[in-house]
Amino acid sequence: MIHFKHVNKSFAGRPAVEDLSLHIAEGEFTVLIGTSGSGKSTTLKMINRLIDHDSGELTFAGQNISSFEPEALRRRMGYAIQSIGLFPHWTVEQNIATVPQLLKWPTARIRERVTELMEMLSLDVAEFRHRYPHQLSGGQQQRVGVARALAADPEVLLMDEPFGALDPVTRTTLQQEIARIHTLLGRTIVLVTHDIDEALSLADRIVLMDAGKVIQQGTPQELLNHPVNDFVRQFFGHSDVGIKLLGLDVVASRVRRGEILQGEPIRSDLNLRDAMSLFIYRQVDRLPVIDEAGQPVGVLYFSDLVKKAEA
């Protein structure tokens, strides 16, 4: 899908990206993470030619990226950023419809697409369609920004620190929305973040960068369990790797099936780190578990989570 081969980029003689080789597969959720100035945002912007690379080979869908006109390329790629960049004097509907209007979609098709995306991103259509950006919360504005990026059904969604300015609760909610959209649409997503937990929870594959170079790439489990050097180990926090690994697994994997327990249940698709937080908050050592349909599954034991975290 997207392939970097020995790609370099410098600004004023200073390397921003050096000898970058990276393959992003179709349908994959790839997260670029690293220290400040590591080259992750530069790497993202080279994909849609907001920044042109200096040397090396960069291809998209099997073609050299330099062969595309920038505008034509960007119409095949959605782009969502932290600052959102909504047009202040346009309604939510007009903002989402920006690219389809440029592509001269029929009016009825545009309206249908706007409705579809607003529903997908939990924006009540009747309530928000005709609102202006200043009438929205930060989280609602970011949802509109993501909807706009998805409006023309792009092959790739590029996201540069899209949730960085949001409060923790709204940030978590939107992360869950993006994960759901990725599962639903199967689009290729490339996201830049400095948030380790965000990377671990969203990524199929993480690319860790430092000083313009890829230090390690792989699944979240690979980077946590098999760091290639001390930099990777320290970056992800050696002391709490067990807790981070809990966040990559779900209750269904640890539940003792067939057991019955009274009390407020948790869902089997909840991640184990959140389950541990509930144990501590409720001050209990067992929790009843239900499936997505609300049917009893079994019981989760706190002791089973402790064993996993220590393993």
N, C-alpha and C positions, 0 to 999 in steps of 0.2 A: 504493500500500500504506500508507505512512505519510507524511503531508504536514504540514509546519510552514509557516504563513503569517503572517509578522510577529508571531512569538511572543515574549513578554517574561516574565521571571521575576525578582523581586527578593527579597532577604532583609534584613529590618530596614532597608529603604529603600535598600539597595545593589544595583544591577543585577548579576544573575548571568548572565542571557541577555538580549540586546537585539536586537529586530527580526530574529529568526531565521526565515529562509525556507529550507526544505530538503525535498527529496523523496527518499524511500527506496523504490526500486522492489521489487516482489515478486521474491523469489529472489536479490536482490543482497546481496553481502557489503560492508557499509559500515563503515568504521573512522573513529571520531572521535578526533582527536589534537590536542594543543595544549599550551601552557604550563600550569603549575600554576594552578588557579583560572580557567581559560579558559572554563568552563561546559560541558565535555564530559560529565561525569557527571550534572550537572543535566539536560542535554538528554536523556540516556538515561533517567533516572528519570521524566521527564515522559511518556515513551511508555507506561509501564505504570501511571502515576498514583501512583507512590510519592511524587512531587511533582506538585502541580497547577500549571498555568501561570496567570499573572495575566491576560494579555490576548493577543489574536491568535487564530488558528484552528489547531487541531491535530486532524487526522482520522486514523482507522485503518480500513482497508477501506471507505472512502467515508463513514464515519459520524463525527460529532463525538465526540471521545474522552470528553467530559464526559457523553455520553448512556449510557456503559457504567457498570455497577456495577464498582468497582475489582476485586472478587474475580472477577467473571465475565471481566473483561478480562485479568487475570493468568493465568487458566487457559488463555488462548489464546496466552500468551507465556511461554517459558521464561526463567529468570533465573539467571545464574551470576556469582558475585563472587569476589574475591580471597580473602576470609576463609572461603569455602566454606559454612560454617554447617551442617555435618552434625550430626544428632542423635547425641550421643555414646553413648547407651544403646541405639541401634537398630543392627541389622546393616546391611551394605551393601545387601542386598535390600530391607529395610524403608525405608531412606533413599531409594533409587531409586523405590520404589513410593508415595511420599508423595502425590503429586497424583492418580494413578490411584485410590488408595484413597478420597480425598476425593470423586472423581467416581463412586465406587461401581462400578468396573469389576468384572466377575466374577474370582474368584480365579485361575482358570486363565489368563485373558487377561493379568492382571497378571504372573504368573510367566513367561509367555512373553515379555512385553515386557521384563522385567528381564533375562532371558537374552539376548535380542536385543541390548540396549544394552551389556551387559557384553562380549559378543563384539565388537561394533562398536568399543568403546573399549579393546580389548586387555586386558581383565581376565578372567583364567581363571575360569570360572564355578564349577567345583568347588572351587577354592582360595579364592576371595574372597567367595562369596555370603553366607556366614555369619560373616564377620569383622566386627569393630567398628572404628570410625574410628581409634582409638588403635593398632590393629594394622597400619595402612597407612602407607606413605611419603607425603610431600607430593604427589608426582605421582599416586599412586594415589587419594588423597583428592580431588584436583582432577578426576580422571576420573569418580569417583562423583558429584561435584557437577554435572558436565556431563551425565552420564547422567540424573540426577534432573531437570535442567532440560528434557531432551528426552523425558521419560517419557510424557507425555500427548500426544505428537506435536503440539507447538505450531506455530502458523503463523509465529511469530517467535522467534528466540533472541537475548536481550539479554545481553551479557557486559561486566562492568565490571572491567577490569584482572585478568582471571581467572588469569593466569600470573605476576603480579608478584612473588610470594614464592618462586618456584621457582628451582632452580639452572639455569644456562644449557642444559645437556644435556637435562634434563627439559622445560624450557620449549620448546626447539626441537621435541622429539618431540611434545608436545601441540599445538603450532601445526600440525604436519603432520597430526595426527589431526583437528583442527577443519577444516582445508582439505579433507581427504578426506571428512568428514561433509557438508560443504557441497556438494561435488560429487555425493555419493551421494544426499542427500535433497533438495537444491535449496531448502532453507529460507532465508527472509530472516534474515540475521544482522547485528546492529549491535553492534560491539565498541568499547569505550573502551580506549585504551592511551596510554602516554607513550613507548613504544618505537618508534622510527622504522623499524627493520628489520622489526619485527613488522607494522607497518602496510603497509609496501611489499610484504611477502611474501604477506599474506593478502587485501588489499583488492581488490575490483572498483573501488571508489571511496573516496577519502580525503576527509574533511572536516577541514580545518585551522582551529582556533579560537584566538582570543586575546581576552581581556577581554570574554568573553560574545558575541563576534561571529564569524561565519564570514569568514575572510580569503580562502580559496580552496577550491574543491572540484573534484574531477575524478579521472581515473585516476591511478595512481602515475606513469606515464610523463608525463602532462600536468603534474603538479606538479614533477617533476624537470626536465623539458625546457623548460617555459614558466611559471616562477614569475611571479606578477603583481607582486611587489614585493621589496624587499630582505629583509623579514621572512621571507617564504617561502623565499627563496634561502638565507638564513643558517640557518633552522630545519632544512632538509634537508641542509645542509653542502655549500656550493658546491665545496669542494676535492675531495670524493670522490664527486661525482655519477656519474662514469663507473663506479666500482666498484659503486655502488648499482644502476645500470642493469643491470649484469651479473647481479645477483640476480633480475631480472625476466625473464630469458631462460633457455633451457635448451640443453643440449649439442646436441640434435638440430638446432638452427638453425645451428650452426657446424661440424658434423662434415664432414670430407671423405669422402664416401661411396665405398665400393668399395675403399679402401685397407686393407691388412692389417698388423697390428703385434702381435707377441707381448708378453705381460705381463698384469698384473692389470687387467681392464677396468673402466670406469665406465659407468653407465647413461645412456642418451640423454635421460632425463627429469630428470637432475641439473641444478640451476641453475648458471649459468656462474661465479658468484662462488665457489661451493663447488669447482667444477672448478679454478679458479685456485689455491685453497688446496692442492688435491692436487698440482698441478704443483710448487708451492714445497716442499711436504713431501717429495715423492718425488725432487725435484731432477732432473726430466726435462723434455724439451721437446715430447714427444708422448705421448698416451694412447690405448689402444684403447677403442673404444666398442661396447657391446652394447645391444640393445633390451630391453623388459620381459620378453620370452620367453627372454632369454639368447643371442640370435643376434647374430653380429657385424654391425655397421653400417658402421664405418669408423674413422677416426682423427681425434682432436682435436689441433690444434697450439696450443701456448702463444702463438706469434706472432699467431695469429688473435684470441685473447682480448685481447692487448695493443692491437692495432689497434682493437678494439671499445671498449675502456675509454678510449682516447684520442680517439675520434671525437666 
